[in-house]
Amino acid sequence: MAERGQLPPAAKRLCCRPGYGAGCRPGQRAGSTQSPESLLDIAARRVAEKWPFQRVEERFERIPEPVQRRIVYWSFPRSEREICMYSSFNAAVNAATEDAANASANASAAKRLRQRRLPQRGAADAASGRRRSRLPFRRASLARRGCVDNVLQVGFHLSGTVTEPAVQSEPETVCNVAISFDRCKITSVTCSCGNKDIFYCAHVVALSLYRIRKPDQVKLHLPISETLFQMNRDQLQKFVQYLITVHHTEVLPTAQKLADEILSQNSEINQVHGAPDPTAGASIDDENCWHLDEEQVQEQVKLFLSQGGYHGSGKQLNLLFAKVREMLKMRDSNGARMLTLITEQFMADPRLSLWRQQGTAMTDKYRQLWDELGALWMCIVLNPHCKVEQKASWLKQLKKWNSVDVCPWEDGNHGNDLPSLTNALPQGANAIQDSLNRSHRTVFTRAIEACDLHWQDSHLQHIISSDLYTNYCCHDDAENSLFDSHGWPLWHEHVPTACARVDALRSHGYPREALRLAIAIVNTLRRQQQKQQEMFRFQKKELLHKGVTSITNLEGWVGHPLDPIGTLFSSLMEACRVDDESFHVFSDFSENIGQCRSLEYYHLPAHKFLEEGESFLTLAVEVALIGLGQQRIMPDGLYAQEKVCRNEEQLISKLQEIELDDTLVKIFQKQAVFLLEAGPYSGLGEIIHRESVPMHTFAKYLFTSLLPHDAELAYKTALRAMRLLVLESTAPSGDMSRPHHIASVVPNRYPRWFTLSHIESQQCELASTMLTAAKGDVRRLETVLESIQKNIHSSSHIFKLAQDAFKIATIMDTLPDITLLKVSLELGLQVMRMTLSTLNWRRREMVRWLVTCATEVGVYALDSIMQSWFTLFTPTEATSIVATTVMSNSTIVRLHLDCHQQEKLASSARTLALQCAMKDPQNCALSALTLCEKDHIAFETAYKIVLDALVHYNHVIWNIGGYPMRVYNHSLGKNELAAIIPLVVKSVKCATVLSDILRRCTLTTPGMVGLHGRRNSGKLMSLDKAPLRQLLDATIGAYINTTHSRLTHISPRHYSEFIEFLSKARETFLMAHDGHIQFTQFIDNLKQIYKGKKKLMMLVRERFG
């Protein structure tokens, strides 16, 4: 609080120049005279921005009233963007959307710039005006519709009333709003609406906008202490008495209390010189920051966390993180303040202790929130203009959180063996051991390590501060040279750390500096690529001879906690987007613009950094390809592995938004060639470590991008990427003898790839893409088929590829592609061989599909699979599916076979059936009978096998899953049936199966020649005599037993099904000569026993009487 002493009377002379009104904002010229801004306003504006008013009073003994007024006037915030930032989440959320929505307008502005050659400053001002008009304010309509009234500014205090219009459910309300401000920041707000939220209520926003947009309509007064100083004793007494009279119910007790204290000589109030003035502005010791309701921030975060993993809560927390980034970009100290409050609530989340005790992992969405929390702290501590004291305070707080037992670990698993942030990769065996002995790394470890980083390096300062920092004379070919052969600056630092600097510069509102450093980093990566390629060429023979490769990156750039490639890509892509700053940042924009995708991204040249023909867009694409193609070891832990896959897909998704032109295609070709020739430094090198992250997803994107432009290179890249060495038992291991190579994080460890199923599915997608593209090309189809058979180890994925190839080959309205059909058949045959001796729940589907595919290929394919059935099918599959399908009428019609071809195919099927019956008579003999019934010799052979099987397997031969008696029994003679039916009665207990067999036995026999040359009589066999009488009695008994069994645990939803079952039972009962009487007695018995089931018995009476 400011305190007032005795001051001389202030001057009442006004010093403003004509033509410059009170409502003018910086840079504006009011009135027709267009007079320049007065020196008084220039000085007052600067003082109002930087100095607390108490310091002004202490510095100058007498401050003229006009000067005080101008300082007070300019002390209110002048930018609507800050008000917008504190009004709602929308400002952060809509930033990217706004840029995309206005891309067309920006391009039009660029066109006008080229045509009219407007001054760049004017274009920027116009764009700024458009942007300000589109700011997403929360209920800004209150300010526009004249809902703000009685606005009064007394010193550094603004007050007014805001009328809330009536709605259907609520009447009109009037809210009293009070705002305190200092040095162009709102320091406190009060509103009678009573709304509790992190952000300013709509009434505070409306009053603030009114003051910014209509400053000349606001009554401005000096601080109240200045007014009181000008009053004499009588005026002061009158002022106080009127104040008490108007508000006696509210202030009378306080007024009496103050009067008593003032009249007391020893009171505390009399020990202090002067008196506080809430309208006098801040004191020297007051912190200058925007008003932030810390309690509400804590309550909201606590509420969001308590809602668990629901989508809404996670979204709100991400919006809070976005708001922190927005504050950092505006260089608002509340960014770190808000993040501290958020972190405290995260650390206090009770679920952390629960998960630690139970040994369970946190949810994926929650884990991502912690990652963002750690990344934001990295940005904060890497602020290039952070004070030493502030960084020390943050370091202390971070170490405190880091030491808590429940603090999440960085890899989401159990520790981490990655190198530290500030060091390069450890060299040699000792360094590896040191790496393994390090303590666990938490989400705050990198931020703690970043506190040791600084920005004082002169080379770094030159890079980020100037576009002209080059050295065309002094550079060499050394590994750590500061300049490349073009004289452009390089920045040699641990890549994720260097990219964290870029992210920090962007986050703190230094986009140009971030862009300069990003370009230096990318140029360094490109130079390293060249060096690595040269090194591999020198060692190629030795490495290929040994069959050994090495991993030089224990932590990959894609999926890294700091997301280095994503940071570089975003920084460079932002420079490609046509925004308001582009009009004056790039002076030669109008002559060199080249459209890449719609009206959003452009090839913006930067001759100071890149080679001829290159742009920020080409650089962004190239660095993404470099990162995606890096050979990197698969990290430990489920979350870390999922993050690698997720970040790779996200980066590829961003690349897919860019439409490729000739310039970008050349970049793709250049990087694809390097990836194929870079040896152990590339994920597509000739030899890779078995634990390297597979390149399937990336290769699929490269393949589809290159295919229209360079098909040979596209196929070469995709075929190289098909490897999945982690599943190869003879995959090469790393060479630990070389001190400059690291073969594995832990030698000889067995990798646990939690995402292996996803990786295999991506491998399958890559293969399917190549098969589709190669349709009609015999040579390429053979190459792709060979690669699939060599590299894919999952039968289900090979089966999917076979189905895909079949669909593509038999597309409607076109002739089948016989070459692709053969590929599909070959894949299907491989699936049969792979699953022949293993359990697979889709095996029957696979067998049926293979027969369908072979049918499409032709009769020779069907004959081939039957000739070699023992390598493809089990005997049961061969007889019950393969041979039966081949002998079906639909197959014959489909193939358009003549009589000779039909007989040949049938002969192969019978031969197959007999071979299967000999090998597995228990499961195949009777199927063989069915297939051989039209051939006398084959049928005799099959029947002989059946009889032999009855002798050896009668104790299990008639189980329900065994022989299909009901298919062939009516073809046997009476004597044969008499021998078989006792076995059926003994083994089969299913009523419906027995009923089916019974009905088939009563049918007229087809009159085929019997086994002994006899013919059946052609009459219906009697059910009153053996052998069918025994079967009929057994069937009726089975129905009775089954009925009682079902009624024991029947539920109402099964009543209708049970009634149908009884109907089938009645049909069987009626087959006996006294069946009607037996069934009636059976029903009456049921009614008596189960009379408690009233509803069911009522249904029984309705149906059966």
Buried (B, 14 or more C-beta within 10 A) or exposed (E): EBBBEEBEEBBEEEBBEEBBEBBBEEEEEBEEEEEEBBEBBBBBBEBBEEBBBBBBBEEEEEBBBBBBBBBBBBBBBBBBEBBBBBBBBBBBBBBEEBBEEBBEBBBEBBEEBEEEEBEBEEBBBBBEEBBEEEBBBBBBEBBEEEBBEEBEBBBBBBBBBBBBEEEEEEEEEBBBBBBBBBBBBBBBBEBBBEEEEBBBBBBBBBBBBBBBEEBEEBEBBBBBBBBBBEEEEEEEEEEBEEEBEEEEEEBEEEBEEBEEEEEEEEEEEEEEEEBEBBBBBBBEEBEEBBBBBEEBBBBBBBEBBEEEEEEEBBBBBBBBBBBBBBBBBBEBBBBBBBBBBBBBBBBBBEBBEEBBEEEEBBBBBBBBBBBBBBBBBBBBBBBBEBEEEBBEEBBEBBEEBBEEEBBBBBBBBEBBBBBBBBEEBBEEEEBBEEBEEBEEBBBBBBBBBBBEBEBEEEBBBBBBEEEEBBBEEEBEEEEEBBBBEBEBBBBBBBBBBBBBBBBBBBBBEBBBBBBBBBBBBBBBBBBBBEEBBEBBEEBBEEBEEEEBBBBBBBBBBBBBBBBBBBBBBBBBBBBBBBBBBBBBBBEEBBEEBEBBBEBBBBBBBBEEBBEEEBBBBBBBBBBBBBBBBBBBBBBBBBBBBBBBBBBBBEBBEBBEEBEBBEBBBBBBBBBBBBBBBBBBBBBBBBBBBBBBBBBBBBBBBBBBBBBEBBBEBBBBBBBBBBBBBBBEEEBBBBBBEEEEBBBBBEEEEEBEBBBBEBBBBBBBBBBBBBBBBBBEBEEBBBBBBEBBEEBBBBBBBBBBBBBBBBEBBBEEEEEEBEBBBBBBBBBBBBBBEBBBEEEBEEBEEBBBBBBBBBBBBBBEBBBBBBEEBBEBBBBBBBBBBBBBBBBEEEBBEEBEBEEEBBEBBBBBBBBBBBBBBBEBBBBBBBBBBBBBBEBEEBBEBBBEBBBBBBEEBBEEBBEEEBBBBBBBBBBBBBEBBBBBBBBBBEBBBBBBBBBBBBBBBBEEBEEEEBBEEEEBEEEEBEBEEEBBBBBBEBBBBBBBEBBEEBBEEBEEEEBEEBBEBBEEBBEBBEBBEEBEEBBBEBBEEBBEEBEEBEEBBEBBEEEBE
